[in-house]
Amino acid sequence: MSLSVGIVGLPNVGKSTLFNALLKKQMAYVANFPFATIEPNIGIVPVSDERLQKLSEIYNAPIVNATVEFVDIAGLIEGASKGEGLGNKFLNHIRQTDAICFVLRAFSDPDVIKKGVKDPKSDLEILRLELDLADVEHPDAPSFKSKPFLVILNIDEKQVTNGQTLEASYAKELGLERDQVIAVCAKVEAELAELSDEEQREYLQALGTRHSALDKLIQKAFKTLGLITFLTAGEKEVRAWTLRRGETALSASGVIHTDFMAKFIKADVVDFVEFIKAAGWKSARELGKVRSEGRDYIVKDGDVIEFKIGS
């Protein structure tokens, strides 16, 4: 399932720096799993999931993460809905994505010129107004209003430890839900992307935080798209598969292979915590922790599933 998030912003807000950090994550992912697709303006990045590491320890198997696709969209300027700048080309690129990630400047670097940028609240109003006007101009095109969105505040390095407070404050100012706003220092994330895992941990510790804001962004983007993951585990690999929330075991089987839907018999399902306690399928079955579910079962995030397929 390939779902994408368009990164949108006014000029000089740090959008390209952020996207380049995402590309570094993509390249690290591709180094391990070369089947991922790469295009010049697309970053396919893994969704960090600690559950996979625990499954991998049981089977000593390689990990395959779920992914989110980020699309770097050329900078918007006021008047884009009427053809200013890249105009319609820009808007068409956004229409093709499943969600929008608005990048707003909240950093104070005087060396980066504020070209058409005022403050986060005014800038978000400009961005959303241009998309609303484009909907009016092109009523037959897919509506921007229907797309879920996130807001990224590109903050100063010195503000990293205060990220959560800033998110809450700006969410209130912008009239958004708390979970829609993410504070990210694109400069820090770009620097982190160049480091080894151990060096990243040391750098984050020096900044007074434990987690990369980019990982938080990726996870929130995944949730914004209305997605969950179900898990499969065995000696060949442990893997997170992407599914829309509320979909059935039959649909989940089709995510693995379309032929599975026609040949579906049942799904063996174990709660993730119980699966880890049992240390694998064999003991989980012996302990009676495995449920046999039919095609209409609504898959839950974190379900460990093994599909039974007929010939």
NUZATI-193974 format. One record per residue (C-alpha): residue number from 1; x, y, z. Coordinates in pm, 1 decimal. Layout:
<rs>
<NUM,<X,Y,Z>>
...
</rs>
This chain:
<rs>
<1,<0.0,0.0,0.0>>
<2,<170.0,318.6,-118.0>>
<3,<31.7,632.8,46.3>>
<4,<201.3,969.7,24.7>>
<5,<236.5,1293.4,217.5>>
<6,<311.3,1616.4,29.4>>
<7,<555.3,1856.5,198.6>>
<8,<433.2,2210.7,131.3>>
<9,<563.7,2549.8,242.3>>
<10,<644.4,2906.5,151.8>>
<11,<999.6,2991.6,33.6>>
<12,<1292.1,2965.4,279.7>>
<13,<1105.4,2782.1,557.9>>
<14,<1344.7,2484.2,565.2>>
<15,<1135.4,2249.7,354.2>>
<16,<1428.2,2126.9,145.1>>
<17,<1647.3,2075.3,453.1>>
<18,<1371.7,1865.3,608.3>>
<19,<1320.6,1662.4,292.9>>
<20,<1693.4,1597.3,258.1>>
<21,<1695.6,1456.8,611.8>>
<22,<1409.1,1227.8,510.5>>
<23,<1607.3,1119.9,204.2>>
<24,<1896.4,1019.9,431.4>>
<25,<1654.4,798.1,622.0>>
<26,<1538.7,651.1,292.9>>
<27,<1892.0,572.1,184.1>>
<28,<1963.8,398.8,515.4>>
<29,<1646.6,194.8,467.4>>
<30,<1725.9,109.2,107.0>>
<31,<2074.0,-3.2,208.1>>
<32,<1910.0,-283.0,403.5>>
<33,<1606.6,-345.0,182.8>>
<34,<1687.1,-266.9,-181.9>>
<35,<1333.2,-321.2,-308.5>>
<36,<1224.8,29.6,-201.0>>
<37,<1157.7,270.5,-488.3>>
<38,<1361.3,588.5,-523.4>>
<39,<1269.7,890.3,-734.3>>
<40,<1436.1,1233.8,-725.8>>
<41,<1148.3,1408.7,-543.2>>
<42,<1021.9,1118.5,-333.4>>
<43,<1144.5,982.9,-1.6>>
<44,<1017.4,641.6,108.1>>
<45,<1103.7,620.7,475.7>>
<46,<1056.0,350.3,740.8>>
<47,<810.7,388.8,1027.8>>
<48,<1005.4,320.8,1346.8>>
<49,<838.9,34.1,1538.4>>
<50,<999.1,-114.0,1850.6>>
<51,<767.3,-416.3,1828.7>>
<52,<958.0,-543.7,1526.1>>
<53,<1283.4,-556.6,1720.1>>
<54,<1117.9,-775.1,1984.7>>
<55,<981.9,-1009.5,1718.3>>
<56,<1321.7,-1023.2,1552.1>>
<57,<1482.2,-1134.2,1877.2>>
<58,<1249.6,-1436.8,1889.5>>
<59,<1325.7,-1556.6,1537.4>>
<60,<1666.0,-1395.2,1475.8>>
<61,<1511.5,-1269.1,1152.0>>
<62,<1558.0,-951.8,943.2>>
<63,<1315.1,-663.1,994.9>>
<64,<1097.7,-503.3,725.8>>
<65,<929.3,-181.1,841.5>>
<66,<609.4,-22.6,721.7>>
<67,<684.1,292.0,519.2>>
<68,<548.1,637.7,445.6>>
<69,<614.4,816.7,117.4>>
<70,<699.5,1188.1,138.2>>
<71,<681.1,1401.4,-176.1>>
<72,<887.3,1720.7,-196.3>>
<73,<662.9,1978.3,-362.9>>
<74,<805.4,2302.4,-503.4>>
<75,<761.7,2607.8,-280.8>>
<76,<423.9,2777.0,-288.5>>
<77,<389.2,3151.9,-317.1>>
<78,<88.8,3373.3,-262.7>>
<79,<-119.1,3370.5,-580.3>>
<80,<-43.8,3007.7,-672.3>>
<81,<-416.1,2941.6,-718.4>>
<82,<-412.1,3200.1,-1001.4>>
<83,<-99.5,3060.9,-1163.3>>
<84,<171.9,3255.3,-977.8>>
<85,<503.1,3069.9,-943.8>>
<86,<457.0,2711.5,-1057.5>>
<87,<82.2,2757.6,-1018.9>>
<88,<-120.6,2467.0,-1153.0>>
<89,<177.9,2231.5,-1172.8>>
<90,<238.2,2283.8,-801.7>>
<91,<-127.6,2232.7,-716.9>>
<92,<-154.1,1915.7,-924.2>>
<93,<139.8,1765.2,-736.7>>
<94,<-41.4,1825.9,-408.2>>
<95,<-366.6,1677.1,-541.0>>
<96,<-187.9,1349.8,-608.0>>
<97,<-86.9,1303.9,-242.0>>
<98,<-301.7,1149.3,31.2>>
<99,<-218.8,1406.0,300.5>>
<100,<-47.2,1743.2,332.3>>
<101,<235.6,1845.1,563.0>>
<102,<257.5,2224.7,593.9>>
<103,<606.2,2346.3,693.2>>
<104,<606.7,2677.9,881.5>>
<105,<905.1,2891.5,977.9>>
<106,<941.0,2925.2,1356.3>>
<107,<1319.4,2970.5,1365.5>>
<108,<1498.5,3303.6,1395.7>>
<109,<1809.4,3272.3,1175.0>>
<110,<1864.4,3625.4,1034.6>>
<111,<2082.5,3487.6,753.7>>
<112,<1780.4,3314.1,595.8>>
<113,<1572.2,3579.4,420.6>>
<114,<1200.8,3585.1,505.9>>
<115,<1074.3,3585.4,147.6>>
<116,<697.2,3624.1,178.7>>
<117,<710.6,3474.8,528.0>>
<118,<555.1,3661.4,822.7>>
<119,<472.8,3436.1,1117.3>>
<120,<341.4,3077.0,1152.6>>
<121,<-23.9,3177.0,1190.0>>
<122,<-25.2,3415.7,890.7>>
<123,<179.4,3174.3,678.7>>
<124,<-59.0,2884.3,743.9>>
<125,<-351.8,3109.1,652.1>>
<126,<-184.0,3192.5,318.3>>
<127,<-113.5,2827.2,241.2>>
<128,<-464.1,2709.3,323.5>>
<129,<-625.7,3004.7,145.9>>
<130,<-438.7,2925.4,-176.0>>
<131,<-564.0,2566.3,-162.1>>
<132,<-920.8,2679.1,-84.8>>
<133,<-911.6,2921.1,-379.1>>
<134,<-778.1,2645.0,-603.0>>
<135,<-1076.0,2427.7,-505.9>>
<136,<-1310.6,2709.3,-611.6>>
<137,<-1121.8,2758.7,-940.0>>
<138,<-1121.2,2385.2,-1017.9>>
<139,<-1441.2,2234.5,-869.9>>
<140,<-1406.2,1909.4,-1068.4>>
<141,<-1057.7,1830.1,-931.8>>
<142,<-998.0,1629.7,-605.8>>
<143,<-1065.7,1866.1,-317.9>>
<144,<-786.8,1985.1,-90.2>>
<145,<-1037.1,2025.1,194.7>>
<146,<-1082.2,1648.6,209.5>>
<147,<-711.9,1581.9,268.4>>
<148,<-587.5,1531.1,625.3>>
<149,<-295.7,1753.4,718.7>>
<150,<-16.1,1810.2,968.3>>
<151,<176.5,2124.6,1055.1>>
<152,<553.8,2120.1,1105.0>>
<153,<706.4,2405.9,1302.1>>
<154,<1068.1,2442.2,1194.5>>
<155,<1221.2,2561.8,1520.3>>
<156,<1563.1,2680.4,1640.5>>
<157,<1818.7,2431.0,1771.2>>
<158,<1798.5,2584.6,2119.2>>
<159,<1423.8,2515.1,2127.4>>
<160,<1448.7,2137.4,2071.9>>
<161,<1411.4,2047.9,2441.4>>
<162,<1100.3,2268.1,2458.4>>
<163,<934.6,2102.5,2158.2>>
<164,<625.0,1963.8,2330.4>>
<165,<542.5,2294.8,2497.0>>
<166,<580.5,2474.6,2164.1>>
<167,<353.3,2222.0,1992.9>>
<168,<78.2,2276.2,2248.8>>
<169,<113.4,2654.0,2235.5>>
<170,<111.1,2677.3,1855.3>>
<171,<-174.0,2426.7,1822.2>>
<172,<-385.8,2660.7,2034.8>>
<173,<-274.0,2966.9,1838.1>>
<174,<-339.9,2799.8,1503.2>>
<175,<-674.5,2652.4,1611.6>>
<176,<-563.4,2293.5,1550.1>>
<177,<-571.2,1966.1,1739.5>>
<178,<-263.0,1907.6,1954.9>>
<179,<-163.1,1599.9,1749.3>>
<180,<-166.9,1798.6,1424.5>>
<181,<136.4,2008.7,1519.5>>
<182,<496.9,1884.0,1534.0>>
<183,<801.3,2088.6,1636.3>>
<184,<1107.3,1992.5,1429.6>>
<185,<1447.6,2154.2,1396.1>>
<186,<1525.6,2068.0,1033.4>>
<187,<1888.6,2170.0,1082.9>>
<188,<1932.0,1923.5,1371.3>>
<189,<1753.2,1644.5,1183.6>>
<190,<1977.5,1696.4,878.9>>
<191,<2284.0,1671.5,1103.3>>
<192,<2148.1,1360.1,1279.0>>
<193,<2090.4,1190.8,944.1>>
<194,<2465.5,1204.3,877.5>>
<195,<2555.1,1019.7,1200.2>>
<196,<2570.9,655.2,1304.5>>
<197,<2306.6,520.1,1546.2>>
<198,<2543.1,553.4,1841.7>>
<199,<2645.0,907.1,1742.5>>
<200,<2277.6,999.6,1704.9>>
<201,<2204.1,882.1,2058.7>>
<202,<2494.9,1087.9,2193.6>>
<203,<2389.2,1397.3,1996.7>>
<204,<2027.3,1371.4,2114.3>>
<205,<2145.1,1324.3,2471.7>>
<206,<2357.9,1638.2,2442.3>>
<207,<2046.8,1825.2,2324.1>>
<208,<1855.0,1695.2,2624.9>>
<209,<1617.0,1466.5,2436.5>>
<210,<1594.3,1094.5,2354.3>>
<211,<1402.9,1076.4,2029.3>>
<212,<1445.4,1220.6,1682.8>>
<213,<1164.2,1459.0,1591.4>>
<214,<1177.3,1313.3,1240.4>>
<215,<1073.3,971.9,1373.6>>
<216,<785.6,1140.8,1554.5>>
<217,<685.6,1314.7,1231.7>>
<218,<688.5,989.1,1035.6>>
<219,<473.3,813.3,1296.5>>
<220,<225.7,1101.4,1310.2>>
<221,<205.2,1114.5,931.5>>
<222,<126.7,741.9,934.5>>
<223,<-156.7,796.7,1183.2>>
<224,<-283.9,1103.2,996.3>>
<225,<-332.1,883.2,690.6>>
<226,<-562.0,664.1,901.7>>
<227,<-327.4,367.4,890.4>>
<228,<-244.0,85.7,1128.5>>
<229,<6.1,-198.3,1107.8>>
<230,<-42.3,-568.0,1153.4>>
<231,<259.7,-789.6,1202.4>>
<232,<386.8,-1118.0,1062.9>>
<233,<669.2,-1314.3,1219.3>>
<234,<878.6,-1615.0,1122.4>>
<235,<1231.0,-1725.9,1051.3>>
<236,<1234.1,-1563.7,706.4>>
<237,<1146.5,-1212.7,830.0>>
<238,<944.7,-1009.5,1078.8>>
<239,<738.9,-742.5,908.2>>
<240,<492.3,-460.0,962.5>>
<241,<220.5,-439.5,697.8>>
<242,<15.3,-127.5,628.3>>
<243,<-363.9,-135.2,649.0>>
<244,<-634.7,129.0,673.4>>
<245,<-798.3,142.4,1014.6>>
<246,<-1127.5,-51.6,1022.4>>
<247,<-1039.9,-296.3,742.6>>
<248,<-1088.5,-671.0,765.5>>
<249,<-870.3,-979.4,780.2>>
<250,<-964.4,-1047.1,416.9>>
<251,<-830.3,-706.7,311.9>>
<252,<-518.4,-763.9,522.6>>
<253,<-449.0,-1090.3,342.1>>
<254,<-466.5,-904.4,11.9>>
<255,<-198.9,-660.0,131.7>>
<256,<43.0,-953.7,149.6>>
<257,<-64.2,-1100.6,-185.0>>
<258,<-373.7,-1031.2,-391.3>>
<259,<-421.8,-1405.2,-455.7>>
<260,<-471.0,-1459.7,-82.2>>
<261,<-812.8,-1293.3,-91.7>>
<262,<-960.3,-1550.5,-329.9>>
<263,<-803.6,-1839.9,-136.4>>
<264,<-865.9,-1708.9,216.6>>
<265,<-962.0,-1973.5,474.1>>
<266,<-895.5,-1805.3,810.4>>
<267,<-653.2,-1585.4,1001.8>>
<268,<-470.4,-1701.8,1313.9>>
<269,<-438.6,-1392.4,1535.3>>
<270,<-241.5,-1327.9,1854.2>>
<271,<-221.6,-1010.3,2060.1>>
<272,<133.4,-873.6,2031.3>>
<273,<201.3,-876.3,2408.0>>
<274,<82.8,-1236.6,2437.6>>
<275,<292.1,-1335.0,2136.5>>
<276,<607.0,-1191.5,2296.3>>
<277,<529.3,-1363.6,2627.8>>
<278,<487.0,-1694.8,2446.3>>
<279,<802.7,-1632.9,2240.4>>
<280,<653.6,-1742.1,1910.8>>
<281,<372.6,-1924.6,1732.8>>
<282,<438.9,-2271.9,1871.3>>
<283,<408.2,-2178.1,2238.5>>
<284,<127.0,-1930.8,2168.5>>
<285,<-79.2,-2217.3,2023.6>>
<286,<8.5,-2448.9,2312.5>>
<287,<-99.4,-2180.7,2561.5>>
<288,<-429.8,-2123.4,2379.7>>
<289,<-346.6,-1762.4,2289.7>>
<290,<-415.0,-1800.0,1917.0>>
<291,<-761.7,-1701.4,1792.4>>
<292,<-906.6,-1828.2,1466.1>>
<293,<-1074.0,-1534.6,1290.6>>
<294,<-1279.1,-1520.6,973.1>>
<295,<-1267.1,-1286.6,677.5>>
<296,<-1483.2,-1018.7,845.4>>
<297,<-1260.7,-979.5,1151.6>>
<298,<-1158.4,-613.3,1199.4>>
<299,<-780.2,-607.4,1227.0>>
<300,<-633.1,-418.4,1524.0>>
<301,<-304.5,-230.1,1528.1>>
<302,<-30.8,-466.8,1640.9>>
<303,<-215.3,-792.2,1569.8>>
<304,<29.8,-1070.2,1487.9>>
<305,<-134.1,-1268.1,1208.9>>
<306,<-72.6,-1587.2,1013.7>>
<307,<-307.9,-1642.4,720.8>>
<308,<-434.1,-1985.4,623.2>>
<309,<-475.9,-1997.5,246.8>>
<310,<-631.5,-2271.4,32.2>>
<311,<-497.4,-2405.1,-295.4>>
</rs>
